[in-house]
Amino acid sequence: MHRLTKDQARRIALRAQLLDAPRPTELLTVVQRLTLLQIDPTSAIAPSADLVAWSRLGCAYEPDELKQALEQDRTLFELGALVRPMSDLGLYLAGAAEWPSYEKQRVWLRDNDRFRRDVLELLGSSGPLSSRDIPDTCVAPWASTGWTNNRNVTQMLEFLMMRGEVAIAGRLGRERLWDLAERVYPADVAVPSVEEAERRQNERRLTSLGIARQKTRAMPVEPVDVGDAGEPAIVEGVKGEWRVDPAALGDGFEGRTALLSPFDRLIHDRVRAEELFDFEYTLEMYKPAAKRRWGYYALPILHDDRLVGKVDAAADRKASVLRVNAIHEDVKLTRTMRKAVQAEVDDLASWLGVSAIGSG
């Protein structure tokens, strides 16, 4: 049983997330360590995947690198709104042939087998294609109370992606381009058993987080627990047992200042962020403006080994400025901390190719 102070636990988490100094130098290294970049359509400042990469790599990172890695080099792949390293592909194809497990989805696929074959034949002869380029030949429309209702082509493509039959070959703007999986994925990918894949996913997730719970509540997009991976640990002043990556243990730590995406994995698990960093955060873009405490798309501020506040900012592309509406302090910022935060704001503006204006 490892017994850790909160300082030690935070530093383990930061080293694991490549948020210490010095910075990494390559995008592929970042994604292999983090295991994923989340794709989100919100771009109040920049797409989240790019913000996460920038917070690790700095201004050396160019968004075209991500597109090239996905569409040309094929060192990364997109699956379910997540970008992952191609070296992990087999872990996410495990059990694909038996997907889906829910009866409603199985029945819909069975009833629309001709539709499925139509989609695969068209992609085989004319792919890659966007969903709007694929005719809807379903005989049993997809029924849902949500936005997927009667979106039959998109639903079929999503299902076939999860089954490993089609893949996202690239994007045209925000629109996904689909193709046969065999033309996107490498032919020699090794696919383990479902049990082995789950074990290795847990190990990879713990490596990316450094310290995590063995089991916790379900989370959208990606789990935050790690099963039996790693070794048990207790964090001083925090209830319950944790799992820690033994390779992440150590006293060496050099911190830095960083602005984080609201979707950054360091703060994705809000409970963990409060337990380890005493940091409260809510993404407020879905709240009415009058009820927001920190702003529409506030960026968490990391300084050294603490999360110390939020920057309420937005990129105004027409005016070519990064508008900083406020800097919310969770702790009193010293002059040195303020200077470091301002340097990061200026760096962000430079990376965006705009000027930073305002603050408060």
C-alpha positions as CSV (number, residue, x, y, z in Angstrom):
1,M,0.0,0.0,0.0
2,H,1.5,3.3,-1.1
3,R,0.8,6.2,1.3
4,L,0.8,9.6,-0.5
5,T,0.4,13.2,0.4
6,K,-1.9,15.3,-1.7
7,D,1.2,17.1,-3.1
8,Q,2.6,13.7,-4.2
9,A,-0.7,12.6,-5.7
10,R,-1.1,15.8,-7.7
11,R,2.4,15.6,-9.1
12,I,1.9,12.0,-10.1
13,A,-1.2,13.1,-12.0
14,L,0.5,16.1,-13.7
15,R,3.6,14.1,-14.7
16,A,1.3,11.4,-16.2
17,Q,-0.6,14.0,-18.1
18,L,2.5,15.7,-19.5
19,L,1.7,18.9,-17.7
20,D,5.1,19.2,-15.9
21,A,8.2,20.7,-17.4
22,P,9.9,20.3,-19.8
23,R,7.2,19.9,-22.6
24,P,7.0,17.0,-24.9
25,T,8.0,17.7,-28.5
26,E,5.8,15.5,-30.7
27,L,2.0,15.1,-31.1
28,L,2.2,11.3,-31.4
29,T,4.0,11.1,-28.1
30,V,1.3,13.2,-26.5
31,V,-1.6,11.1,-27.8
32,Q,0.1,7.8,-27.0
33,R,0.5,9.0,-23.4
34,L,-2.9,10.5,-23.0
35,T,-4.5,7.6,-24.9
36,L,-7.0,10.0,-26.5
37,L,-7.9,13.5,-27.6
38,Q,-11.6,14.3,-27.4
39,I,-13.3,15.9,-30.4
40,D,-15.9,18.4,-29.5
41,P,-17.7,20.8,-32.0
42,T,-17.4,23.8,-29.6
43,S,-14.7,26.2,-30.8
44,A,-15.1,29.3,-28.6
45,I,-11.3,29.5,-28.6
46,A,-10.1,26.5,-30.6
47,P,-11.2,22.9,-30.9
48,S,-10.6,21.0,-27.7
49,A,-8.3,18.4,-29.3
50,D,-6.1,21.2,-30.5
51,L,-6.2,23.0,-27.1
52,V,-5.1,19.9,-25.3
53,A,-2.3,19.4,-27.7
54,W,-1.2,23.1,-27.4
55,S,-1.2,23.0,-23.6
56,R,1.4,20.2,-23.8
57,L,3.4,21.2,-26.9
58,G,3.0,25.0,-26.9
59,C,3.2,27.1,-30.0
60,A,5.3,24.5,-31.7
61,Y,2.1,22.5,-32.3
62,E,0.1,23.2,-35.5
63,P,-3.4,21.9,-36.0
64,D,-2.5,20.6,-39.4
65,E,-0.3,18.0,-37.6
66,L,-3.4,16.3,-36.3
67,K,-5.1,16.2,-39.7
68,Q,-1.9,14.8,-41.2
69,A,-1.6,12.1,-38.5
70,L,-5.2,11.1,-39.0
71,E,-5.5,11.2,-42.8
72,Q,-2.0,10.7,-44.2
73,D,0.4,9.1,-41.8
74,R,-2.4,7.0,-40.2
75,T,-0.5,7.1,-36.9
76,L,-3.8,8.2,-35.2
77,F,-7.4,7.1,-35.8
78,E,-10.8,8.5,-34.9
79,L,-13.4,6.4,-33.2
80,G,-16.5,7.6,-31.4
81,A,-15.5,11.3,-31.2
82,L,-12.1,10.3,-29.8
83,V,-8.7,10.4,-31.5
84,R,-6.5,7.5,-30.4
85,P,-3.0,6.2,-31.3
86,M,-3.2,3.6,-34.1
87,S,-1.0,1.4,-31.9
88,D,-4.0,1.0,-29.6
89,L,-6.5,0.1,-32.4
90,G,-6.6,-3.6,-31.6
91,L,-7.8,-2.8,-28.0
92,Y,-10.9,-1.1,-29.5
93,L,-11.7,-3.8,-32.2
94,A,-11.8,-6.5,-29.6
95,G,-15.3,-7.9,-29.5
96,A,-16.3,-5.7,-32.5
97,A,-17.8,-8.6,-34.5
98,E,-20.2,-9.3,-31.6
99,W,-21.3,-5.7,-31.3
100,P,-24.0,-4.6,-30.4
101,S,-25.0,-6.2,-27.2
102,Y,-28.4,-4.4,-27.0
103,E,-31.4,-6.2,-28.5
104,K,-32.9,-3.0,-30.1
105,Q,-29.7,-2.4,-32.0
106,R,-29.4,-6.1,-33.0
107,V,-33.0,-6.1,-34.4
108,W,-32.5,-2.9,-36.3
109,L,-29.3,-4.2,-37.9
110,R,-31.0,-7.5,-38.8
111,D,-34.0,-5.8,-40.3
112,N,-31.8,-3.5,-42.3
113,D,-29.2,-6.0,-43.5
114,R,-29.9,-5.0,-47.2
115,F,-29.3,-1.3,-46.2
116,R,-26.0,-2.4,-44.5
117,R,-24.8,-4.1,-47.6
118,D,-25.8,-1.1,-49.7
119,V,-23.6,1.1,-47.6
120,L,-20.6,-1.2,-47.7
121,E,-20.9,-1.7,-51.5
122,L,-21.1,2.0,-52.1
123,L,-18.2,2.8,-49.9
124,G,-16.3,0.0,-51.6
125,S,-16.8,1.5,-55.1
126,S,-16.9,5.2,-54.3
127,G,-15.5,5.9,-50.8
128,P,-14.6,7.9,-48.9
129,L,-18.0,9.6,-48.7
130,S,-19.8,11.8,-46.2
131,S,-23.1,10.6,-44.8
132,R,-25.1,12.9,-47.0
133,D,-23.6,11.2,-50.1
134,I,-25.0,7.8,-49.0
135,P,-28.7,7.1,-49.9
136,D,-31.0,6.0,-47.2
137,T,-32.3,2.6,-48.2
138,C,-33.4,1.4,-44.8
139,V,-36.7,-0.5,-44.4
140,A,-37.0,0.1,-40.7
141,P,-36.2,3.6,-39.6
142,W,-34.2,4.2,-36.5
143,A,-36.6,5.3,-33.7
144,S,-35.4,7.5,-30.9
145,T,-36.7,10.3,-28.7
146,G,-33.3,12.1,-29.3
147,W,-31.5,13.7,-32.2
148,T,-30.8,10.4,-33.8
149,N,-34.4,9.7,-34.6
150,N,-34.7,8.7,-38.3
151,R,-31.1,9.6,-39.0
152,N,-30.7,6.2,-40.5
153,V,-27.5,6.7,-42.6
154,T,-25.6,8.3,-39.7
155,Q,-26.8,5.6,-37.3
156,M,-25.8,2.8,-39.7
157,L,-22.4,4.3,-40.2
158,E,-21.9,4.6,-36.4
159,F,-22.9,1.0,-35.9
160,L,-20.7,-0.3,-38.7
161,M,-17.8,1.7,-37.2
162,M,-18.3,0.0,-33.8
163,R,-18.4,-3.3,-35.6
164,G,-15.0,-2.5,-37.3
165,E,-16.5,-2.6,-40.8
166,V,-16.2,1.0,-41.7
167,A,-13.9,3.8,-40.4
168,I,-13.5,7.5,-40.5
169,A,-11.1,8.3,-43.2
170,G,-10.9,12.0,-42.6
171,R,-12.9,15.1,-42.3
172,L,-14.1,17.9,-44.6
173,G,-14.4,20.7,-42.2
174,R,-16.5,19.2,-39.4
175,E,-18.1,16.6,-41.6
176,R,-16.7,13.0,-41.3
177,L,-15.7,11.1,-44.4
178,W,-16.3,7.3,-44.2
179,D,-14.6,4.4,-45.9
180,L,-14.2,0.7,-45.6
181,A,-12.1,-0.1,-42.5
182,E,-9.7,-2.2,-44.5
183,R,-8.6,1.0,-46.4
184,V,-8.1,3.0,-43.2
185,Y,-6.7,0.6,-40.7
186,P,-3.5,-1.4,-41.0
187,A,-3.9,-5.0,-42.3
188,D,-1.7,-6.5,-39.6
189,V,-3.5,-5.1,-36.5
190,A,-3.4,-7.6,-33.6
191,V,-6.8,-7.9,-31.9
192,P,-6.7,-9.4,-28.4
193,S,-9.6,-11.1,-26.5
194,V,-12.2,-8.8,-24.9
195,E,-10.8,-9.7,-21.5
196,E,-7.2,-8.9,-22.4
197,A,-8.3,-5.7,-24.2
198,E,-10.1,-4.5,-21.1
199,R,-7.1,-5.3,-18.9
200,R,-4.7,-3.4,-21.2
201,Q,-7.1,-0.5,-21.6
202,N,-7.2,-0.1,-17.8
203,E,-3.4,-0.2,-17.7
204,R,-3.1,2.4,-20.4
205,R,-5.7,4.6,-18.7
206,L,-3.8,4.4,-15.4
207,T,-0.6,5.3,-17.2
208,S,-2.3,8.4,-18.6
209,L,-3.8,9.4,-15.3
210,G,-1.1,8.4,-12.9
211,I,-3.5,7.9,-10.1
212,A,-7.2,6.9,-10.3
213,R,-10.0,5.0,-8.5
214,Q,-10.4,1.3,-9.0
215,K,-14.1,1.7,-9.6
216,T,-16.3,4.8,-9.8
217,R,-19.4,6.1,-11.4
218,A,-20.0,5.8,-15.2
219,M,-18.7,8.7,-17.2
220,P,-19.6,9.8,-20.7
221,V,-17.1,9.4,-23.5
222,E,-14.4,7.4,-21.5
223,P,-14.2,5.7,-18.1
224,V,-12.1,7.2,-15.4
225,D,-11.6,4.1,-13.3
226,V,-8.9,1.5,-13.9
227,G,-9.9,-1.8,-12.3
228,D,-7.0,-3.7,-10.8
229,A,-4.3,-1.9,-12.8
230,G,-1.4,-0.6,-10.9
231,E,-0.9,-0.8,-7.1
232,P,-3.1,0.3,-4.2
233,A,-2.6,3.7,-2.6
234,I,-4.0,6.0,0.1
235,V,-3.9,9.7,-0.3
236,E,-3.6,11.7,2.9
237,G,-6.8,13.6,3.7
238,V,-8.9,11.8,1.0
239,K,-11.3,9.0,1.7
240,G,-11.0,5.6,0.1
241,E,-8.4,3.7,-1.8
242,W,-6.7,4.6,-5.1
243,R,-4.7,2.8,-7.7
244,V,-1.4,4.3,-8.7
245,D,1.0,3.6,-11.6
246,P,4.2,2.5,-9.9
247,A,6.2,3.9,-12.8
248,A,4.9,7.3,-11.9
249,L,6.1,7.3,-8.4
250,G,9.1,9.5,-7.6
251,D,10.0,12.9,-6.1
252,G,11.3,14.7,-9.2
253,F,8.9,17.4,-10.3
254,E,9.3,20.7,-12.1
255,G,6.0,22.5,-12.6
256,R,4.9,25.1,-15.1
257,T,1.9,27.3,-15.9
258,A,-0.7,26.1,-18.4
259,L,-4.2,26.9,-19.6
260,L,-6.4,23.8,-20.0
261,S,-9.3,22.9,-22.2
262,P,-12.6,22.4,-20.3
263,F,-12.4,18.8,-21.7
264,D,-8.8,18.2,-20.5
265,R,-8.4,14.8,-18.9
266,L,-6.8,16.3,-15.8
267,I,-10.1,17.9,-14.8
268,H,-12.5,15.7,-16.8
269,D,-13.4,13.8,-13.6
270,R,-14.8,16.7,-11.5
271,V,-14.8,14.6,-8.3
272,R,-11.2,13.6,-8.7
273,A,-10.3,17.3,-9.4
274,E,-11.9,18.3,-6.2
275,E,-10.4,15.5,-4.2
276,L,-6.8,15.9,-5.4
277,F,-6.6,19.6,-6.4
278,D,-9.4,21.2,-4.3
279,F,-10.7,22.5,-7.6
280,E,-14.3,23.1,-8.5
281,Y,-15.2,23.3,-12.1
282,T,-18.4,23.2,-14.3
283,L,-18.5,23.7,-18.0
284,E,-21.1,26.6,-18.2
285,M,-21.8,26.9,-21.9
286,Y,-25.1,25.2,-21.4
287,K,-26.2,27.7,-18.6
288,P,-27.9,31.0,-19.2
289,A,-25.4,33.8,-19.2
290,A,-26.8,35.3,-16.0
291,K,-26.1,32.1,-14.1
292,R,-22.5,31.6,-15.1
293,R,-19.8,32.0,-12.5
294,W,-16.7,31.6,-14.6
295,G,-17.8,32.1,-18.2
296,Y,-19.1,30.3,-21.3
297,Y,-15.8,28.4,-22.0
298,A,-13.5,29.1,-19.0
299,L,-10.0,27.6,-19.2
300,P,-8.7,26.1,-16.0
301,I,-5.4,27.6,-14.9
302,L,-2.6,25.3,-13.8
303,H,0.3,26.8,-11.9
304,D,3.1,24.5,-10.7
305,D,1.2,21.7,-9.0
306,R,-2.1,23.5,-8.3
307,L,-5.2,24.5,-10.2
308,V,-5.5,28.1,-9.2
309,G,-8.4,29.7,-11.3
310,K,-10.1,30.1,-14.6
311,V,-9.6,32.3,-17.6
312,D,-12.9,33.5,-19.2
313,A,-11.9,34.1,-22.8
314,A,-13.2,33.8,-26.3
315,A,-11.5,34.1,-29.7
316,D,-13.1,36.8,-31.9
317,R,-11.9,35.7,-35.4
318,K,-13.5,38.7,-37.2
319,A,-11.7,41.2,-35.0
320,S,-8.6,39.0,-34.8
321,V,-8.4,39.2,-31.0
322,L,-8.5,36.9,-28.0
323,R,-10.9,38.6,-25.6
324,V,-10.1,38.0,-22.0
325,N,-13.3,38.8,-20.1
326,A,-12.0,37.9,-16.6
327,I,-9.4,35.9,-14.7
328,H,-11.1,34.2,-11.8
329,E,-8.8,33.5,-8.9
330,D,-9.5,30.4,-6.8
331,V,-6.5,31.4,-4.7
332,K,-4.9,34.8,-4.5
333,L,-2.5,35.1,-7.4
334,T,0.9,36.6,-6.6
335,R,2.6,39.0,-8.9
336,T,4.7,36.1,-10.2
337,M,1.7,33.9,-10.8
338,R,-0.2,36.7,-12.6
339,K,2.8,37.3,-14.8
340,A,3.0,33.6,-15.7
341,V,-0.8,33.4,-16.4
342,Q,-0.5,36.5,-18.7
343,A,2.4,34.9,-20.5
344,E,0.2,31.9,-21.2
345,V,-2.7,34.1,-22.4
346,D,-0.2,35.9,-24.7
347,D,1.1,32.5,-25.9
348,L,-2.4,31.3,-26.6
349,A,-3.2,34.4,-28.6
350,S,0.1,34.1,-30.6
351,W,-0.7,30.4,-31.4
352,L,-4.2,31.5,-32.6
353,G,-2.7,34.2,-34.7
354,V,-4.6,37.0,-32.9
355,S,-3.9,39.7,-30.3
356,A,-4.9,39.3,-26.6
357,I,-7.0,42.2,-25.2
358,G,-8.6,42.8,-21.9
359,S,-8.3,41.1,-18.6
360,G,-9.8,41.4,-15.2
